[in-house]
Amino acid sequence: MNISDLFNQFITDLQSTTWYEYVAVFSGIISVYFSRKENILVYPIGLINTIIYIYISFKGNLLGEATVNFYYTIMSLVGWYMWLKRNDEYKIVLKITSAGKKEWVQQVAFFLFFYVVIFFALDYFKKQFFDGVIPWADAFASAAAFTGMWLMTKKKLESWYWWIATNVASIPLYFIKHYVFTSVYYIVLLIMSIIGLIEWTKKMNNKHELL
């Protein structure tokens, strides 16, 4: 497929984008913006995005992504609660922190566990039910997203690294499935994730300087 074919596919698929995909994309962008700002609205707005993408992912045979978005939905409720927790002085308990060596090992182990589980599950479903599943790519994007969301609820700086990995993997994954608007959405999220990493790093360093 040459550049001209890619462009023609992009235009064709963009014209067939549904209204609910637009809603999912814009709510997702707004949600990521609020996550960069440590604003609690990241979660209620993010729920709109994840619920719609559960449907979109099932429709496109992206079973790993459907699982991820279901996980997002559950973890958004958990994160909503954790980000709102306050101490006796009514100050927010959860602060941006970075992982130590032990926590990095836990993150990688968490990622590998879900990658293996999702890969073999998708490989089975591909053979049994769905012909369009791409197990290794879908499993990578899904496992990275699982890890990123888990760390985001804990306000770990490293969550942005996993979001970057998720977005890089998801760009071609959705393009191949003809969800080109969503593919562009992940390009936007990739840029926002890099900015989010920079902003959270500055915030964390500033807080350390004040201590």
N, C-alpha and C positions, 0 to 999 in steps of 0.2 A: 504493500500500500504506500503510494507516494504522498507528497504534501498536498497535492490537489485533491486526492481521494479523501484524505483526512479532513480537509476543509469542507468538502461537500458533505461528508458524514456529519460533521459538526453542525452545519447549517440545517440539514435535514432533521437531525435529532433534536436540535434546539427548537424547531418549529412544532415538534410534537410534545414538548415539555408540558406537563399538566400543571394546573393551578396549585395543587397541593404540594408539588415538588418545589415550586417557587416559595410557598409559605415555609416549607421545611428549610430551604436554603437560607432565606433571610432571617428566620428565627435562630438558626444555628450561628450565623455570623454575629448577630446581636448578642447571643449567649456567650460566645468566645470573647467579644469585646468586654462584657461585664466580668468575665473570669480574669481578664488582664487587670481590671481595676479592683479586684477583690470585692466585687459587688454581689450581694446575695441574689440579685435578679438573674444571675447566671443559671440558677436551677429551675425556677418556674418557666422561664422562657425556653430553656433547654429541653424541658419536657415536651413542649410542642414539637420541637425538632425530632426528638427521639421516637415519639409515638408515630409520627408520620413516616419516618424512615424504617420502622419495623414493617409497615405495609409495603413500602417501595422495595425494600430488600427482598422480601418474600416473593413479590411480583417478578423481580429480576433474577430469581434463583441465587441470590447472594445470601446463602443461609448463614454463613459466618457473620456477615454484617447485620443480619436480622437478630442474631443472638447478641451481638454487641450492643445494638440499640435497645434491646430488652434489658440488658445489663445496665446500660446508661440510665434507663428509666428508674430502675431500682436504686442505683447508686446516687442518682440525683436527689432522691428523697433522703438518703443517708447523708449526703453532703450538705443538703439544705439544713438538716438538723445540726450537723457538726459545725458548720460555719456560723450558726446562730448561737451556739453555746457561749454563755458568759459566766464569769466568776462572781464571787460575792460582792465585788465592787462594780458589777455590771459592765465589766470590760470583756472584750472578745478574747476567748481562750486560745483559739487556734491562730498561730502565726506562721509566716512563710519560713521554712527551714530547708536545709539541704541534707542529703543522705550521706551517712558514713559508709565505710567499706562493707560492714555487715548488712546494712540496708540495701546497698547496691547488689550484693549477692542475692538477697531476698527478692529484689525486683527482677533480676535476670531469671531466677528460678521460677518466679510467678509467671513470667512471660513464656518460658520454655514449656512449663506444664500446660498452659492453655494452648500454646501452639501445637503441641503433640496431640492433645485431646481433640482440638478443633480440626486439625489436618486429617486425622484418621476418621473422624465422624463425617467430614465432608467427602472424603474419598469413598466412604461407604455409600453415602446418599447419592453421590454422582453415579455410581454403578447401578444403584437400585431404582432411583427416582428421577434425578435431574441430570440432564446431559450438559448443561452449560456452566456447571460449577468449576472453579479453578482452585483446587484445594490448597496448594502451597501459598498462593498469593492472598487468597481470602483468609487463610489461617494466620498469616503474618500480620495483615492489617488488623484482624480481629484481636489477636493476642496482644499486640502493641496497644490497641485501644483499651483493652481490659486493664492493662498495666497503668496506662495514663490516667484513666478515670479513678482507679483505686488510689493513686498518689495525689490526684487533684482533691479528693475529699479530705486528705490529710494536709493540704497546702504544701506539698513537697515540690521544690523547685524542679526536680528531675521529671516531673509530670510532663513538662513542655518538651523534653527530649523524646518522650514516647509519643506525644501528639505529633511532633514533626515526622517521626517514622511512620505513624499511621497515615498522615496526610500524603506523604510521598508514595506510599503503597496504594492508596485509594484513588489517586488521580487516574492512572491507567485502568484500574479495575472497573470503575464506573463508566469510563469512556468505551471500553470494550463491550459493556452491557448496554450501550446507547443511551445512558443517562449523562449526556454531555454537560447539561447545566450543573448537575451535581459534581461532575469532574472539575468544572471551573470553580465551583464552590470550594472544593478541596485545595485548589491552588490558592484561593483567597485565605483559607484556613492555614495553609502552610506559611504564608507570609505573616499572618496574625500570630501564629505560634512562635515564630522567630522573634517577633516584637514582644510577645508575652514573656518569653524567656529573658529577654534583655530587661524588661520592666521589673519582673519579679526579682532578678538578680540585684538590680539597683535598690529596690525596696528592702531586700534582705540585708544588703550591705549597710544601708543607711540605719536600719534598726540596730545592727551590731555596733555601729559607731556611737549610737546614743546610749548604749549600755555601759 
